[in-house]
């Protein structure tokens, strides 16, 4: 049964999609069978793998939007698309998801469980399912993703506006846990960290002082290799597996697995 990991952030531009793609591809490169689900109406993950034209040509019934449309019965065979990466598969989004980018999702009845039901059907076929959410934690796609997930993680840039979003993420996680009691928050990880910027040094120290072990040890620095890989349409592990960017991504992946193991151990103890 797949471990389902939701990548959420209240603020855009924090590296959410880049890290979701790189982590999913990392797990696939290690031999795991992985599906990445795009629940962002901007469909950045989908365009990364299928191209803009490929996403535009998709019928709604072949995208994650089918989970929110009562005219369709979403099935794995219709929604799962192969990618150019071995062992990595995609459930795409498209601009058709904009019709379902609805507020107050907890009031929307069975619609909020659309992704959960789809994941329940798919998880026997995969080892990991990684969900990339839009930069809006209060809408239906993100809420539905949280209700479908076992774990959530949040990238955060060590700057004021990004750090201020923590309270909103925590509140939404708590609300989602009331409905999905298996959901566990693995923590925040620092993304796009600039190593010689005193502002980032100070903000990281402040964040670790306050949040303590809720902050990952691994830090994803700002590196040109990530942008170069994206430009070539490849995850960092495929673009240059020997690079420092690939090494730190592997370190983040290991810490995610370690934190999952710690959570599972805590559950058994309880």
Secondary structure, DSSP 8 states (H G I E B T S, - for coil): --EEEEE--SSSSSSHHHHHHHHHHHHHHTT--EEEEEE-TT-HHHHHHH-HHHHHT--GGGSGGGGG-TT----HHHHEEE-SSTTEEEE---GGGGGG--S-GGGSGGGGGHHHHHHHHHGGG-SEEEEEE-S-TTSHHHHHHHHH-SEEEEEE-SSHHHHHTHHHHHHHHHHHHHH-TT-EEEEEEEEEE-TT-HHHHHHHHHHHHHHGGGEEEEEEE--HHHHHHHHTT--HHHH-TTSHHHHHHHHHHHHHHHHHHHHHHHHHH-
